[in-house]
Amino acid sequence: MPSGARRLPLRMLSPSFRRALLAVCLLPGTLAAAPAITSAHYDGQTTRYAHGVLGDSVEHTTLVMRLSDGGQRRVTLPERLVFEDTSPRLVDLDADGRPEVLVVESDQSQGARLAVYDADGRITATPFIGTRFRWLAPVGAADLDGDGQIEIAYIDRPHLAKTLRIWRYRARDLVHLADSPGWTNHRIGEPDIAGGIRTCAGSPEMILATANWTGLAALRFRNGEIESIRLGSDTSRPAFARALSCDP
């Protein structure tokens, strides 16, 4: 462009030229993708929520997400909330190749809820259980019914209600799908959560204990219904590990 030439404001260009320019800008590779979350952990120890369900009175105030560009995001909860959890879980909930983060948050007066985060912060969450010192233990996330959408499973109050709840992540929201009472994955004071989700014969299965810890089972979610298959009476952590690795 000659040194004396003026650059026309975009609004003064012809409509056809503006459309062509927009098309170029939207071509794959012309815009840099936002960085993806590569790992996450909790930080900021606190004793402001003295529940102790995981074996001590220490919870966390901050979620730290590391990004593919080398940066990080830190989300610090307000005074009424803590992360009452073992560790954050990275799952690609919307199949865009970029994982979201699943966490357990607990409120000083309303108890726990499951929340979903991305690098910009909290996306959505389930309702709080509704009572202080009431907790939930995640099972995991997968396309449990084979419809191409991701479901999230957790045990609501694994020491009291002992109810499996399944939600679907859809359009950046959580939709409740199904419940099944009589299951658990945690005892008060244990620092970890038992079980999880396996895929041994093409279909995802949730590995859980019966409510009284006398049986181990694999549960499937099909056609809106939850089915269970008993795996045995051993509910030790090694038995859970064998079941998750598809070891008969």
Accessible surface in RSA format (square Angstrom, percent):
REM  Atomic radii and reference values for relative SASA: ProtOr
REM  Chains: A
REM  Algorithm: Lee & Richards
REM  Probe-radius: 1.40
REM  Slices: 20
REM RES _ NUM      All-atoms   Total-Side   Main-Chain    Non-polar    All polar
REM                ABS   REL    ABS   REL    ABS   REL    ABS   REL    ABS   REL
RES MET A   1   171.35  88.7  89.16  59.0  82.19 195.7  82.62  70.2  88.73 117.6
RES PRO A   2   104.42  76.1  89.77  81.8  14.65  53.2 101.67  83.9   2.75  17.1
RES SER A   3   127.92 108.1  82.80 110.5  45.13 104.0  58.85 125.3  69.07  96.8
RES GLY A   4    69.15  85.3   0.00   N/A  69.15  85.3  42.48 116.6  26.67  59.7
RES ALA A   5    47.34  43.5  21.36  33.0  25.98  59.1  32.06  45.1  15.27  40.5
RES ARG A   6   202.98  85.2 179.64  91.6  23.34  55.6  71.24  97.4 131.74  79.8
RES ARG A   7   210.11  88.2 182.98  93.3  27.13  64.6  61.79  84.5 148.32  89.9
RES LEU A   8    86.85  48.4  73.47  52.6  13.38  33.6  73.75  51.8  13.11  35.3
RES PRO A   9    56.14  40.9  43.76  39.9  12.38  45.0  56.14  46.4   0.00   0.0
RES LEU A  10   100.27  55.8  90.78  64.9   9.50  23.9  91.86  64.5   8.42  22.6
RES ARG A  11   195.65  82.1 169.16  86.2  26.49  63.1  71.22  97.3 124.43  75.4
RES MET A  12   120.88  62.6  89.28  59.1  31.60  75.2  80.88  68.8  40.00  53.0
RES LEU A  13    39.62  22.1  33.92  24.3   5.69  14.3  35.99  25.3   3.62   9.8
RES SER A  14    57.58  48.7  44.86  59.9  12.72  29.3  44.15  94.0  13.43  18.8
RES PRO A  15    78.23  57.0  77.05  70.2   1.18   4.3  77.98  64.4   0.25   1.5
RES SER A  16    67.82  57.3  61.04  81.5   6.78  15.6  38.21  81.4  29.61  41.5
RES PHE A  17   109.69  54.9 105.35  65.3   4.34  11.3 109.47  66.4   0.23   0.6
RES ARG A  18    86.38  36.3  81.29  41.4   5.09  12.1  20.48  28.0  65.90  39.9
RES ARG A  19   156.16  65.6 149.49  76.2   6.67  15.9  73.65 100.7  82.51  50.0
RES ALA A  20    57.61  53.0  48.16  74.3   9.45  21.5  56.32  79.3   1.28   3.4
RES LEU A  21    75.23  41.9  71.20  50.9   4.03  10.1  74.51  52.3   0.71   1.9
RES LEU A  22   107.01  59.6 104.01  74.4   3.00   7.5 106.67  74.9   0.34   0.9
RES ALA A  23    57.69  53.0  48.82  75.3   8.87  20.2  55.01  77.5   2.68   7.1
RES VAL A  24    84.53  55.6  84.23  76.2   0.31   0.7  84.49  73.4   0.04   0.1
RES CYS A  25    54.79  41.4  51.41  57.3   3.39   8.0  13.27  33.6  41.53  44.8
RES LEU A  26   117.80  65.6  93.54  66.9  24.25  61.0  95.60  67.1  22.20  59.7
RES LEU A  27    98.17  54.7  94.47  67.6   3.70   9.3  95.33  66.9   2.84   7.6
RES PRO A  28   131.12  95.6 100.46  91.6  30.65 111.4 111.83  92.3  19.29 119.9
RES GLY A  29    81.70 100.7   0.00   N/A  81.70 100.7  38.51 105.7  43.18  96.7
RES THR A  30    66.75  47.5  33.68  34.1  33.08  78.8  40.59  54.5  26.16  39.6
RES LEU A  31   121.64  67.7 105.24  75.3  16.40  41.2 106.43  74.7  15.21  40.9
RES ALA A  32   106.26  97.7  65.17 100.6  41.09  93.5  75.67 106.6  30.59  81.0
RES ALA A  33    86.80  79.8  53.17  82.1  33.62  76.5  62.59  88.1  24.20  64.1
RES ALA A  34    67.80  62.3  53.16  82.0  14.65  33.3  59.14  83.3   8.67  23.0
RES PRO A  35    36.28  26.4  27.03  24.6   9.25  33.6  31.91  26.3   4.37  27.2
RES ALA A  36    21.75  20.0  18.84  29.1   2.91   6.6  20.83  29.3   0.93   2.5
RES ILE A  37     8.06   4.6   4.23   3.2   3.83   9.2   4.23   3.0   3.83  10.4
RES THR A  38    80.83  57.5  53.61  54.4  27.21  64.9  49.35  66.3  31.48  47.6
RES SER A  39    48.27  40.8  45.63  60.9   2.64   6.1  39.73  84.6   8.53  12.0
RES ALA A  40    19.45  17.9   0.00   0.0  19.45  44.2   0.21   0.3  19.24  51.0
RES HIS A  41    72.48  39.6  72.14  50.1   0.34   0.9  48.80  50.3  23.68  27.6
RES TYR A  42    24.55  11.5   6.81   3.9  17.75  46.2   6.81   5.1  17.75  21.9
RES ASP A  43    56.62  39.7  54.64  54.4   1.98   4.7   5.06  11.9  51.57  51.4
RES GLY A  44    27.61  34.0   0.00   N/A  27.61  34.0  26.71  73.3   0.89   2.0
RES GLN A  45   138.77  77.6 107.49  78.6  31.28  74.5  27.72  59.0 111.05  84.2
RES THR A  46    21.01  14.9  12.97  13.1   8.05  19.2  11.90  16.0   9.11  13.8
RES THR A  47    87.76  62.4  72.75  73.8  15.01  35.8  38.20  51.3  49.56  74.9
RES ARG A  48    62.56  26.3  37.63  19.2  24.92  59.3  31.74  43.4  30.81  18.7
RES TYR A  49     0.43   0.2   0.43   0.2   0.00   0.0   0.42   0.3   0.02   0.0
RES ALA A  50    63.43  58.3  45.99  71.0  17.44  39.7  46.50  65.5  16.93  44.8
RES HIS A  51    47.97  26.2  25.30  17.6  22.67  58.0  11.20  11.5  36.77  42.8
RES GLY A  52    21.49  26.5   0.00   N/A  21.49  26.5  11.42  31.4  10.06  22.5
RES VAL A  53     2.95   1.9   1.42   1.3   1.54   3.7   2.95   2.6   0.00   0.0
RES LEU A  54    20.31  11.3  14.60  10.4   5.70  14.3  14.60  10.3   5.70  15.3
RES GLY A  55    50.57  62.4   0.00   N/A  50.57  62.4  17.51  48.1  33.06  74.0
RES ASP A  56    81.86  57.3  71.25  70.9  10.60  25.1  36.57  86.1  45.29  45.2
RES SER A  57    49.55  41.9  45.73  61.0   3.82   8.8  23.35  49.7  26.20  36.7
RES VAL A  58    49.13  32.3  40.72  36.9   8.41  20.3  40.72  35.4   8.41  22.8
RES GLU A  59     3.16   1.8   3.07   2.3   0.09   0.2   0.09   0.2   3.07   2.5
RES HIS A  60    39.76  21.7  39.76  27.6   0.00   0.0  27.72  28.6  12.03  14.0
RES THR A  61    18.91  13.5  18.91  19.2   0.00   0.0  11.47  15.4   7.44  11.3
RES THR A  62     6.20   4.4   6.20   6.3   0.00   0.0   0.06   0.1   6.15   9.3
RES LEU A  63     0.00   0.0   0.00   0.0   0.00   0.0   0.00   0.0   0.00   0.0
RES VAL A  64     0.90   0.6   0.90   0.8   0.00   0.0   0.90   0.8   0.00   0.0
RES MET A  65     0.00   0.0   0.00   0.0   0.00   0.0   0.00   0.0   0.00   0.0
RES ARG A  66   113.52  47.7 113.52  57.9   0.00   0.0  33.18  45.3  80.34  48.7
RES LEU A  67     7.20   4.0   0.12   0.1   7.08  17.8   0.12   0.1   7.08  19.1
RES SER A  68    70.73  59.8  35.53  47.4  35.20  81.1  30.15  64.2  40.58  56.9
RES ASP A  69   101.42  71.0  60.26  60.0  41.16  97.3  42.39  99.8  59.03  58.9
RES GLY A  70    72.78  89.8   0.00   N/A  72.78  89.8  37.82 103.8  34.96  78.3
RES GLY A  71    31.34  38.6   0.00   N/A  31.34  38.6  28.83  79.1   2.51   5.6
RES GLN A  72    71.40  39.9  52.86  38.6  18.54  44.1  21.60  46.0  49.80  37.8
RES ARG A  73    97.02  40.7  94.66  48.3   2.35   5.6  29.48  40.3  67.54  40.9
RES ARG A  74   125.69  52.8  93.09  47.5  32.59  77.6  40.48  55.3  85.21  51.6
RES VAL A  75    34.21  22.5  30.98  28.0   3.22   7.8  34.21  29.7   0.00   0.0
RES THR A  76    92.40  65.7  65.16  66.1  27.24  64.9  49.00  65.8  43.40  65.6
RES LEU A  77     8.75   4.9   1.68   1.2   7.07  17.8   1.92   1.3   6.83  18.4
RES PRO A  78    64.70  47.2  51.59  47.0  13.11  47.7  64.42  53.2   0.28   1.7
RES GLU A  79   125.19  71.9 116.99  88.5   8.20  19.5  64.87 125.5  60.32  49.3
RES ARG A  80   125.14  52.5 120.54  61.4   4.60  10.9  51.64  70.6  73.50  44.5
RES LEU A  81     0.66   0.4   0.57   0.4   0.09   0.2   0.66   0.5   0.00   0.0
RES VAL A  82     0.40   0.3   0.40   0.4   0.00   0.0   0.40   0.3   0.00   0.0
RES PHE A  83     0.06   0.0   0.00   0.0   0.06   0.2   0.00   0.0   0.06   0.2
RES GLU A  84     0.11   0.1   0.11   0.1   0.00   0.0   0.00   0.0   0.11   0.1
RES ASP A  85     8.81   6.2   0.00   0.0   8.81  20.8   0.00   0.0   8.81   8.8
RES THR A  86    55.82  39.7  23.49  23.8  32.33  77.0  21.11  28.3  34.71  52.5
RES SER A  87    56.57  47.8  56.05  74.8   0.52   1.2  31.01  66.0  25.56  35.8
RES PRO A  88    15.82  11.5   2.18   2.0  13.64  49.6   2.18   1.8  13.64  84.8
RES ARG A  89    49.33  20.7  44.79  22.8   4.54  10.8  35.98  49.2  13.35   8.1
RES LEU A  90    62.90  35.0  32.61  23.3  30.29  76.1  32.61  22.9  30.29  81.5
RES VAL A  91    32.78  21.6  27.93  25.3   4.85  11.7  32.78  28.5   0.00   0.0
RES ASP A  92    45.41  31.8  33.52  33.4  11.89  28.1  24.02  56.5  21.39  21.3
RES LEU A  93     4.30   2.4   0.04   0.0   4.26  10.7   0.04   0.0   4.26  11.5
RES ASP A  94    64.70  45.3  38.48  38.3  26.22  62.0  30.00  70.6  34.70  34.6
RES ALA A  95    84.77  77.9  51.50  79.5  33.27  75.7  57.06  80.4  27.71  73.4
RES ASP A  96    76.15  53.3  46.23  46.0  29.92  70.7  38.68  91.0  37.46  37.4
RES GLY A  97    63.89  78.8   0.00   N/A  63.89  78.8  35.15  96.5  28.75  64.4
RES ARG A  98    71.77  30.1  71.71  36.6   0.05   0.1  35.00  47.8  36.77  22.3
RES PRO A  99    32.04  23.3  28.03  25.6   4.01  14.6  28.03  23.1   4.01  24.9
RES GLU A 100     9.78   5.6   9.67   7.3   0.11   0.3   0.12   0.2   9.66   7.9
RES VAL A 101     0.00   0.0   0.00   0.0   0.00   0.0   0.00   0.0   0.00   0.0
RES LEU A 102     2.00   1.1   2.00   1.4   0.00   0.0   2.00   1.4   0.00   0.0
RES VAL A 103     0.00   0.0   0.00   0.0   0.00   0.0   0.00   0.0   0.00   0.0
RES VAL A 104     0.00   0.0   0.00   0.0   0.00   0.0   0.00   0.0   0.00   0.0
RES GLU A 105     0.00   0.0   0.00   0.0   0.00   0.0   0.00   0.0   0.00   0.0
RES SER A 106     0.22   0.2   0.00   0.0   0.22   0.5   0.00   0.0   0.22   0.3
RES ASP A 107     3.06   2.1   3.06   3.0   0.00   0.0   0.00   0.0   3.06   3.1
RES GLN A 108    45.43  25.4  43.59  31.9   1.84   4.4  31.74  67.6  13.69  10.4
RES SER A 109    75.92  64.2  63.63  84.9  12.29  28.3  45.68  97.3  30.23  42.4
RES GLN A 110    76.43  42.7  76.43  55.9   0.00   0.0  15.66  33.3  60.76  46.1
RES GLY A 111     0.00   0.0   0.00   N/A   0.00   0.0   0.00   0.0   0.00   0.0
RES ALA A 112     0.00   0.0   0.00   0.0   0.00   0.0   0.00   0.0   0.00   0.0
RES ARG A 113    31.05  13.0  31.05  15.8   0.00   0.0   0.06   0.1  30.99  18.8
RES LEU A 114     0.01   0.0   0.01   0.0   0.00   0.0   0.01   0.0   0.00   0.0
RES ALA A 115     0.00   0.0   0.00   0.0   0.00   0.0   0.00   0.0   0.00   0.0
RES VAL A 116     0.00   0.0   0.00   0.0   0.00   0.0   0.00   0.0   0.00   0.0
RES TYR A 117     1.03   0.5   1.03   0.6   0.00   0.0   0.72   0.5   0.30   0.4
RES ASP A 118    25.75  18.0  25.75  25.6   0.00   0.0  12.89  30.3  12.86  12.8
RES ALA A 119    20.16  18.5  15.42  23.8   4.73  10.8  15.42  21.7   4.73  12.5
RES ASP A 120   137.07  96.0  97.68  97.2  39.38  93.1  34.74  81.7 102.33 102.1
RES GLY A 121    12.66  15.6   0.00   N/A  12.66  15.6  11.91  32.7   0.75   1.7
RES ARG A 122    97.63  41.0  64.30  32.8  33.32  79.3  18.26  25.0  79.37  48.1
RES ILE A 123    31.28  17.8   3.49   2.6  27.79  67.0   6.38   4.6  24.91  67.6
RES THR A 124    18.49  13.2   9.95  10.1   8.54  20.4  11.06  14.9   7.43  11.2
RES ALA A 125    27.95  25.7   4.81   7.4  23.14  52.6   4.81   6.8  23.14  61.3
RES THR A 126     3.14   2.2   0.10   0.1   3.04   7.2   0.46   0.6   2.68   4.1
RES PRO A 127    97.66  71.2  79.05  72.1  18.61  67.7  90.80  75.0   6.86  42.6
RES PHE A 128    37.52  18.8  20.88  12.9  16.64  43.3  20.88  12.7  16.64  47.6
RES ILE A 129    43.38  24.7   9.38   7.0  34.01  82.0  17.31  12.5  26.07  70.7
RES GLY A 130    45.63  56.3   0.00   N/A  45.63  56.3  20.66  56.7  24.97  55.9
RES THR A 131    70.24  50.0  67.97  68.9   2.28   5.4  39.35  52.9  30.89  46.7
RES ARG A 132    97.03  40.7  91.83  46.8   5.21  12.4  41.73  57.0  55.31  33.5
RES PHE A 133    58.69  29.4  53.74  33.3   4.96  12.9  53.74  32.6   4.96  14.2
RES ARG A 134    82.27  34.5  81.13  41.4   1.14   2.7   3.26   4.5  79.01  47.9
RES TRP A 135     4.39   1.8   1.66   0.8   2.73   6.4   1.66   0.9   2.73   4.4
RES LEU A 136     1.13   0.6   1.13   0.8   0.00   0.0   1.13   0.8   0.00   0.0
RES ALA A 137     0.00   0.0   0.00   0.0   0.00   0.0   0.00   0.0   0.00   0.0
RES PRO A 138     8.32   6.1   2.13   1.9   6.19  22.5   2.13   1.8   6.19  38.5
RES VAL A 139    13.15   8.7   0.19   0.2  12.96  31.2   1.75   1.5  11.40  30.9
RES GLY A 140    15.74  19.4   0.00   N/A  15.74  19.4  15.66  43.0   0.07   0.2
RES ALA A 141    21.00  19.3   0.00   0.0  21.00  47.8   0.00   0.0  21.00  55.6
RES ALA A 142    21.57  19.8  16.20  25.0   5.37  12.2  21.57  30.4   0.00   0.0
RES ASP A 143    37.41  26.2  32.11  32.0   5.31  12.5  19.24  45.3  18.18  18.1
RES LEU A 144     7.75   4.3   0.35   0.2   7.40  18.6   0.35   0.2   7.40  19.9
RES ASP A 145    46.99  32.9  16.28  16.2  30.71  72.6   9.31  21.9  37.68  37.6
RES GLY A 146    63.90  78.8   0.00   N/A  63.90  78.8  29.12  79.9  34.78  77.9
RES ASP A 147    69.21  48.5  34.48  34.3  34.74  82.1  40.78  96.0  28.43  28.4
RES GLY A 148    60.70  74.9   0.00   N/A  60.70  74.9  33.70  92.5  27.00  60.5
RES GLN A 149    60.31  33.7  56.18  41.1   4.14   9.9  27.94  59.5  32.37  24.6
RES ILE A 150    29.69  16.9  29.18  21.7   0.51   1.2  29.18  21.0   0.51   1.4
RES GLU A 151     0.00   0.0   0.00   0.0   0.00   0.0   0.00   0.0   0.00   0.0
RES ILE A 152     0.97   0.6   0.97   0.7   0.00   0.0   0.97   0.7   0.00   0.0
RES ALA A 153     0.13   0.1   0.00   0.0   0.13   0.3   0.00   0.0   0.13   0.4
RES TYR A 154    10.31   4.8  10.31   5.9   0.00   0.0   0.57   0.4   9.74  12.0
RES ILE A 155     0.00   0.0   0.00   0.0   0.00   0.0   0.00   0.0   0.00   0.0
RES ASP A 156     7.81   5.5   7.81   7.8   0.00   0.0   0.29   0.7   7.52   7.5
RES ARG A 157    67.31  28.3  65.41  33.3   1.89   4.5   4.76   6.5  62.54  37.9
RES PRO A 158     0.84   0.6   0.01   0.0   0.84   3.0   0.01   0.0   0.84   5.2
RES HIS A 159    42.42  23.2  23.21  16.1  19.21  49.1  15.00  15.5  27.42  31.9
RES LEU A 160   112.90  62.9  85.80  61.4  27.10  68.1  90.59  63.6  22.32  60.1
RES ALA A 161    36.54  33.6  11.93  18.4  24.61  56.0  23.96  33.7  12.58  33.3
RES LYS A 162    52.36  25.5  52.36  32.1   0.00   0.0  15.06  13.6  37.30  39.7
RES THR A 163    13.86   9.9  13.86  14.1   0.00   0.0   5.24   7.0   8.62  13.0
RES LEU A 164     0.00   0.0   0.00   0.0   0.00   0.0   0.00   0.0   0.00   0.0
RES ARG A 165    49.37  20.7  49.37  25.2   0.00   0.0   8.68  11.9  40.69  24.7
RES ILE A 166     0.00   0.0   0.00   0.0   0.00   0.0   0.00   0.0   0.00   0.0
RES TRP A 167    27.78  11.1  27.78  13.4   0.00   0.0  27.78  14.8   0.00   0.0
RES ARG A 168    26.31  11.0  26.31  13.4   0.00   0.0   0.02   0.0  26.29  15.9
RES TYR A 169     8.30   3.9   2.98   1.7   5.32  13.8   2.68   2.0   5.62   6.9
RES ARG A 170   110.04  46.2 103.92  53.0   6.12  14.6  38.93  53.2  71.10  43.1
RES ALA A 171    97.37  89.5  53.98  83.3  43.40  98.7  71.45 100.6  25.93  68.7
RES ARG A 172   133.07  55.9 123.07  62.7   9.99  23.8  57.02  77.9  76.04  46.1
RES ASP A 173    74.74  52.4  74.74  74.4   0.00   0.0  16.72  39.3  58.02  57.9
RES LEU A 174    14.63   8.1   1.05   0.8  13.58  34.1   1.05   0.7  13.58  36.5
RES VAL A 175    47.90  31.5  44.81  40.6   3.09   7.4  47.90  41.6   0.00   0.0
RES HIS A 176    84.71  46.3  62.22  43.2  22.48  57.5  38.77  40.0  45.94  53.5
RES LEU A 177    55.16  30.7  24.07  17.2  31.09  78.2  26.48  18.6  28.68  77.2
RES ALA A 178    13.35  12.3   6.40   9.9   6.95  15.8  13.35  18.8   0.00   0.0
RES ASP A 179    61.42  43.0  34.05  33.9  27.37  64.7  15.58  36.7  45.84  45.7
RES SER A 180    19.53  16.5  18.35  24.5   1.18   2.7   4.18   8.9  15.35  21.5
RES PRO A 181   101.47  73.9  89.65  81.7  11.81  42.9  89.76  74.1  11.70  72.7
RES GLY A 182    31.23  38.5   0.00   N/A  31.23  38.5  23.76  65.2   7.47  16.7
RES TRP A 183    28.65  11.5  28.65  13.9   0.00   0.0  27.05  14.4   1.60   2.6
RES THR A 184     0.00   0.0   0.00   0.0   0.00   0.0   0.00   0.0   0.00   0.0
RES ASN A 185     0.10   0.1   0.10   0.1   0.00   0.0   0.00   0.0   0.10   0.1
RES HIS A 186     1.07   0.6   0.00   0.0   1.07   2.7   0.00   0.0   1.07   1.2
RES ARG A 187    99.91  41.9  97.26  49.6   2.64   6.3  45.05  61.6  54.86  33.2
RES ILE A 188   125.67  71.5 100.85  75.1  24.82  59.8 100.85  72.6  24.82  67.3
RES GLY A 189    32.61  40.2   0.00   N/A  32.61  40.2  19.45  53.4  13.15  29.5
RES GLU A 190    34.23  19.7  31.63  23.9   2.60   6.2  22.23  43.0  12.00   9.8
RES PRO A 191   103.51  75.4  89.93  82.0  13.58  49.4  90.38  74.6  13.13  81.6
RES ASP A 192    59.63  41.8  59.13  58.9   0.50   1.2  33.69  79.3  25.94  25.9
RES ILE A 193    35.24  20.1  13.30   9.9  21.94  52.9  13.30   9.6  21.94  59.5
RES ALA A 194     3.32   3.1   0.00   0.0   3.32   7.6   2.20   3.1   1.13   3.0
RES GLY A 195    20.67  25.5   0.00   N/A  20.67  25.5   0.04   0.1  20.64  46.2
RES GLY A 196     9.01  11.1   0.00   N/A   9.01  11.1   8.99  24.7   0.02   0.1
RES ILE A 197    43.56  24.8  13.08   9.7  30.48  73.5  13.08   9.4  30.48  82.7
RES ARG A 198    35.29  14.8  28.19  14.4   7.10  16.9   7.68  10.5  27.61  16.7
RES THR A 199    84.63  60.2  54.96  55.7  29.67  70.7  39.17  52.6  45.46  68.7
RES CYS A 200    52.77  39.9  16.79  18.7  35.98  84.6  19.10  48.4  33.67  36.3
RES ALA A 201    83.58  76.9  47.79  73.8  35.79  81.4  60.04  84.6  23.54  62.4
RES GLY A 202    67.38  83.1   0.00   N/A  67.38  83.1  34.44  94.5  32.93  73.8
RES SER A 203    36.04  30.5  34.86  46.5   1.18   2.7   8.15  17.3  27.89  39.1
RES PRO A 204    23.29  17.0  22.37  20.4   0.92   3.3  22.37  18.5   0.92   5.7
RES GLU A 205     8.49   4.9   8.49   6.4   0.00   0.0   0.66   1.3   7.84   6.4
RES MET A 206     0.13   0.1   0.13   0.1   0.00   0.0   0.13   0.1   0.00   0.0
RES ILE A 207     0.00   0.0   0.00   0.0   0.00   0.0   0.00   0.0   0.00   0.0
RES LEU A 208     0.12   0.1   0.12   0.1   0.00   0.0   0.12   0.1   0.00   0.0
RES ALA A 209     0.00   0.0   0.00   0.0   0.00   0.0   0.00   0.0   0.00   0.0
RES THR A 210    29.91  21.3  29.91  30.3   0.00   0.0  29.91  40.2   0.00   0.0
RES ALA A 211    28.41  26.1  26.74  41.3   1.67   3.8  26.90  37.9   1.50   4.0
RES ASN A 212   104.15  71.8  80.20  77.5  23.95  57.7  42.06 101.2  62.09  60.0
RES TRP A 213    31.87  12.8  21.38  10.4  10.49  24.6  17.27   9.2  14.60  23.7
RES THR A 214    75.18  53.5  68.25  69.2   6.93  16.5  61.05  82.0  14.13  21.4
RES GLY A 215     0.19   0.2   0.00   N/A   0.19   0.2   0.19   0.5   0.00   0.0
RES LEU A 216     8.80   4.9   8.61   6.2   0.19   0.5   8.61   6.0   0.19   0.5
RES ALA A 217     3.10   2.9   3.10   4.8   0.00   0.0   3.10   4.4   0.00   0.0
RES ALA A 218     1.06   1.0   0.66   1.0   0.40   0.9   0.66   0.9   0.40   1.1
RES LEU A 219     0.34   0.2   0.34   0.2   0.00   0.0   0.34   0.2   0.00   0.0
RES ARG A 220    42.97  18.0  42.74  21.8   0.23   0.6   6.95   9.5  36.03  21.8
RES PHE A 221     4.97   2.5   4.61   2.9   0.36   0.9   4.61   2.8   0.36   1.0
RES ARG A 222    97.86  41.1  94.90  48.4   2.96   7.0  31.96  43.7  65.91  39.9
RES ASN A 223   149.07 102.8 111.21 107.5  37.86  91.2  41.12  99.0 107.94 104.3
RES GLY A 224    42.88  52.9   0.00   N/A  42.88  52.9  25.22  69.2  17.66  39.5
RES GLU A 225   114.81  65.9 113.97  86.2   0.85   2.0  37.63  72.8  77.18  63.0
RES ILE A 226    35.64  20.3   5.27   3.9  30.37  73.2   5.27   3.8  30.37  82.4
RES GLU A 227    79.42  45.6  73.25  55.4   6.17  14.7  37.25  72.0  42.17  34.4
RES SER A 228    61.64  52.1  32.58  43.5  29.06  66.9   3.31   7.1  58.33  81.7
RES ILE A 229    96.79  55.1  93.18  69.4   3.60   8.7  96.79  69.7   0.00   0.0
RES ARG A 230   145.25  61.0 117.62  60.0  27.64  65.8  64.20  87.7  81.05  49.1
RES LEU A 231    71.14  39.6  32.95  23.6  38.19  96.0  38.18  26.8  32.96  88.7
RES GLY A 232    29.79  36.7   0.00   N/A  29.79  36.7  29.19  80.1   0.60   1.3
RES SER A 233    81.76  69.1  64.07  85.5  17.70  40.8  26.74  56.9  55.02  77.1
RES ASP A 234    68.11  47.7  59.80  59.5   8.31  19.6  37.91  89.2  30.19  30.1
RES THR A 235    15.15  10.8  10.37  10.5   4.78  11.4   0.00   0.0  15.15  22.9
RES SER A 236    48.71  41.2  35.18  46.9  13.53  31.2  43.21  92.0   5.50   7.7
RES ARG A 237    71.16  29.9  64.23  32.7   6.94  16.5  59.22  80.9  11.95   7.2
RES PRO A 238    79.90  58.2  73.38  66.9   6.52  23.7  79.30  65.5   0.60   3.7
RES ALA A 239     5.81   5.3   3.61   5.6   2.20   5.0   4.07   5.7   1.74   4.6
RES PHE A 240     3.94   2.0   3.94   2.4   0.00   0.0   3.94   2.4   0.00   0.0
RES ALA A 241    58.09  53.4  49.27  76.0   8.81  20.0  54.02  76.1   4.07  10.8
RES ARG A 242   102.25  42.9 100.80  51.4   1.44   3.4  41.93  57.3  60.31  36.6
RES ALA A 243     6.44   5.9   3.10   4.8   3.35   7.6   5.97   8.4   0.47   1.2
RES LEU A 244    59.89  33.4  44.98  32.2  14.91  37.5  45.23  31.8  14.66  39.4
RES SER A 245    79.87  67.5  47.77  63.8  32.10  73.9  50.88 108.4  28.99  40.6
RES CYS A 246    53.76  40.7  32.07  35.8  21.69  51.0  21.75  55.1  32.01  34.5
RES ASP A 247    72.43  50.7  59.80  59.5  12.63  29.9  15.55  36.6  56.88  56.7
RES PRO A 248   163.11 118.9  97.57  88.9  65.54 238.2 138.78 114.6  24.32 151.2
END  Absolute sums over single chains surface
CHAIN  1 A    12562.9       9213.9       3349.1       7006.1       5556.8
END  Absolute sums over all chains
TOTAL         12562.9       9213.9       3349.1       7006.1       5556.8
